[in-house]
Amino acid sequence: MKIPFKLLAVGAVMLAVASCTAHYQIASVNRQRLLIDSRYDSNPDAKAAAFLTPYKVKVDSVMSPVMGVAASDMDKRRPESEISNLLADILVWSGKDYNEKPVFGVYNIGGIRAALSKGVVTYGDINDIAPFENKIAFTTLTGAKVLELFSQMAKRGGEGVSHGVELVITTDGKLRSAKLNGKEIDPKGEYRVVSIDYLLQGNDGMTALRDGTNINSPQADADNTRFLIMNYFKAMHAQGKEVDAKVEGRIRVE
């Protein structure tokens, strides 16, 4: 949670005053683990709660608007999961707003920071899932580079891929086979891919994405993945649909 600016300012003033009247040196450092669980909720600190109330009201007003409804619980796991499938599909779905028609999407599982619970989904829920400043990005890979990318995913035990990707990987991280929409990948062909700018830089072990061409990487705030996810939820909600995703064998381990 971000610390309010006013609180930071007050703290800075207090430190400045203290530094004018005394000089301290660290004598020693000790550390220990504190278990934070439901026991802390049974005896809340009244003064602390009162202090935080105005900030909580402000945060709740931002985070509470409803974006849509999830039809089921969605968690992340490798090699494939409901939420990683959903987010990769949302990237492909978002392509229309950028005059793009990607043949598949890639979303890194490490970038999914929260699960999605069945029921009403708020702004805050989606912000928890995608809290980073990652932006949508498009690139063109040769078929050889696509196979290299899928091999890198296999080495990691799987990543988020969109509908139509069919990968078979081994338990020791090798790519056994790869298809797109039921077809073998042509090493000499070209494939338009949608992902996020963080991955196009070669992060999370997916260095093949650095070798793409004809890159389209918009950098406006609205291009942030969290807002694209919200757009999808709102669009489905407007149609009276709940958002759902299933594990369907996009990545299988054999």
C-alpha positions in Angstrom: 0.0 0.0 0.0 1.4 3.4 -0.9 2.0 5.8 2.1 0.1 9.0 1.8 2.2 12.0 0.7 1.1 14.1 3.7 2.2 11.3 6.1 5.6 11.2 4.3 5.9 15.0 4.6 5.2 14.9 8.3 7.7 12.1 8.8 10.4 14.0 6.9 9.9 17.1 9.1 10.1 15.1 12.3 13.3 13.5 11.1 14.8 16.8 10.1 14.0 18.3 13.6 15.4 15.2 15.3 18.6 15.5 13.3 19.1 19.1 14.5 19.0 18.2 18.1 20.7 14.8 18.4 23.1 12.5 16.6 22.5 8.8 16.6 24.5 5.9 15.5 23.3 2.3 14.9 24.8 0.1 17.7 23.4 -3.2 16.5 20.8 -4.7 14.3 18.5 -7.6 15.2 15.8 -9.2 13.2 13.0 -11.7 13.8 10.0 -13.1 12.0 6.5 -11.9 13.1 3.6 -14.1 12.2 0.7 -11.9 11.0 -2.5 -13.8 11.0 -6.1 -13.5 12.2 -5.1 -13.1 15.8 -4.3 -9.5 15.0 -7.9 -8.9 13.8 -9.3 -10.1 17.2 -7.7 -7.2 19.1 -7.4 -4.2 16.8 -5.6 -1.1 17.9 -8.3 1.5 18.2 -5.9 4.5 17.8 -4.3 2.9 14.8 -7.7 2.2 13.2 -8.8 5.8 13.8 -5.6 7.2 12.3 -6.0 5.0 9.2 -9.8 5.6 8.7 -9.6 8.7 6.4 -7.0 7.0 4.2 -9.0 3.8 4.1 -12.1 5.8 2.9 -10.0 7.3 0.1 -8.5 4.0 -0.9 -11.8 2.2 -0.8 -13.4 4.9 -3.0 -10.8 4.2 -5.7 -10.6 0.4 -5.4 -14.2 -0.5 -4.9 -15.9 0.2 -8.3 -17.2 -3.1 -9.8 -15.6 -4.1 -13.2 -17.5 -7.3 -13.7 -18.1 -10.8 -12.4 -15.9 -13.9 -12.4 -17.7 -17.1 -13.0 -15.2 -19.2 -11.0 -12.1 -19.1 -8.9 -8.9 -18.6 -10.9 -5.5 -19.2 -9.6 -2.0 -19.4 -11.2 0.1 -22.4 -11.6 2.4 -24.1 -14.1 2.3 -25.4 -16.7 -1.1 -23.9 -17.3 -3.8 -22.2 -15.2 -7.1 -20.5 -15.5 -5.9 -17.0 -14.8 -2.8 -17.2 -17.0 -5.0 -18.4 -19.9 -7.4 -15.6 -19.3 -4.8 -12.9 -19.3 -3.1 -14.1 -22.4 -6.5 -14.2 -24.1 -7.2 -10.7 -23.0 -4.0 -9.5 -24.7 -5.1 -11.0 -28.0 -8.6 -9.6 -27.5 -7.1 -6.1 -26.9 -5.3 -6.2 -30.3 -8.3 -4.8 -32.1 -7.9 -1.5 -30.3 -4.4 -1.2 -31.7 -5.2 -2.3 -35.3 -3.4 -5.5 -34.6 -4.2 -9.1 -35.2 -1.8 -11.2 -33.2 -1.8 -15.0 -33.8 -1.0 -15.7 -30.1 -0.4 -14.0 -26.8 2.1 -14.5 -24.0 1.7 -13.4 -20.4 4.3 -14.3 -17.8 3.0 -16.2 -14.8 5.5 -14.4 -12.5 3.7 -11.2 -13.3 0.4 -12.4 -12.0 0.4 -11.2 -8.4 -2.9 -12.4 -7.1 -5.7 -15.0 -7.7 -9.2 -14.1 -8.8 -12.1 -15.2 -6.7 -15.6 -16.2 -8.0 -18.0 -13.3 -7.8 -17.9 -9.5 -8.1 -14.5 -8.2 -9.4 -13.5 -4.7 -8.4 -10.9 -2.3 -9.6 -8.8 -3.2 -6.5 -9.0 -6.9 -7.4 -7.6 -6.3 -10.9 -5.0 -3.9 -9.5 -3.8 -6.7 -7.2 -3.5 -9.1 -10.2 -1.5 -6.7 -12.3 0.1 -4.1 -10.1 3.1 -3.3 -12.3 3.4 -0.7 -15.0 3.6 -3.2 -17.8 2.2 -2.1 -21.2 0.9 -4.2 -24.0 3.4 -4.7 -26.8 3.4 -6.4 -30.3 6.2 -7.9 -32.2 6.8 -10.2 -35.2 8.8 -13.4 -34.7 10.0 -15.9 -37.3 8.8 -19.4 -36.8 12.2 -20.4 -35.7 12.1 -17.7 -33.0 8.6 -18.9 -32.0 10.0 -22.4 -31.4 12.9 -20.9 -29.5 10.4 -18.9 -27.4 8.3 -22.0 -26.7 11.5 -23.9 -25.7 12.3 -21.2 -23.2 8.8 -21.5 -21.8 9.2 -25.3 -21.5 12.4 -24.7 -19.6 10.5 -22.6 -17.1 7.7 -25.2 -16.8 5.2 -23.2 -18.7 3.9 -19.6 -19.1 0.6 -18.0 -20.0 -0.3 -18.6 -23.6 -3.5 -17.8 -25.5 -6.1 -20.1 -27.0 -4.8 -22.0 -30.0 -1.3 -22.6 -28.6 -0.7 -26.3 -28.1 2.6 -27.2 -26.4 3.8 -30.6 -25.1 6.8 -30.3 -22.8 8.7 -32.8 -20.8 9.2 -33.0 -17.0 12.8 -31.9 -17.4 11.9 -28.7 -19.3 12.2 -29.7 -23.0 9.8 -28.8 -25.8 8.5 -32.0 -27.4 6.0 -30.4 -29.8 4.4 -27.1 -30.7 1.4 -26.2 -32.8 -0.7 -23.0 -33.5 -4.3 -23.5 -34.2 -3.7 -27.2 -35.0 -0.9 -26.5 -37.5 2.8 -27.1 -37.3 5.0 -24.0 -36.9 6.8 -23.0 -40.1 10.4 -22.0 -39.1 10.6 -19.7 -42.0 7.2 -18.1 -41.5 6.3 -14.9 -39.6 4.0 -14.7 -36.6 2.6 -11.6 -35.0 2.8 -11.9 -31.2 1.3 -9.8 -28.4 2.8 -9.7 -25.0 4.0 -7.0 -22.6 6.9 -4.6 -23.0 8.7 -6.2 -20.0 8.9 -9.5 -21.8 9.9 -8.0 -25.1 13.0 -6.9 -23.3 13.9 -10.5 -22.8 13.0 -10.8 -19.2 11.8 -13.9 -17.3 14.0 -16.1 -19.5 12.1 -15.4 -22.7 15.0 -13.9 -24.6 13.6 -14.9 -28.0 11.2 -12.0 -27.8 14.1 -9.6 -28.0 14.6 -10.6 -31.6 11.2 -9.5 -32.9 10.7 -6.9 -35.6 8.0 -4.3 -36.4 7.5 -3.6 -32.7 4.5 -1.7 -31.6 4.9 -0.8 -27.9 2.5 2.0 -26.9 3.4 3.7 -23.6 0.3 5.7 -22.5 -1.2 5.0 -19.1 -4.2 3.4 -20.8 -2.0 0.8 -22.3 -1.2 -0.7 -18.9 -2.2 -4.3 -18.7 -4.4 -3.6 -15.6 -6.6 -1.3 -17.7 -6.8 -3.7 -20.5 -8.0 -6.4 -18.1 -10.6 -3.9 -16.7 -11.8 -3.1 -20.2 -12.4 -6.8 -20.9 -14.3 -7.3 -17.6 -16.4 -4.2 -18.3 -17.1 -5.3 -21.9 -18.3 -8.7 -20.7 -20.3 -7.2 -17.9 -22.1 -4.8 -20.4 -23.1 -7.9 -22.4 -24.4 -9.6 -19.3 -21.6 -12.2 -19.3 -19.5 -13.5 -16.5 -15.8 -13.9 -17.1 -14.5 -17.4 -17.1 -11.4 -19.4 -18.1 -10.6 -23.1 -18.1 -7.5 -25.2 -18.2 -7.8 -26.8 -21.7 -4.5 -28.4 -22.5 -2.6 -25.5 -24.0 0.5 -26.7 -22.3 0.8 -30.4 -21.4 3.6 -32.2 -19.6 4.4 -35.7 -20.8 
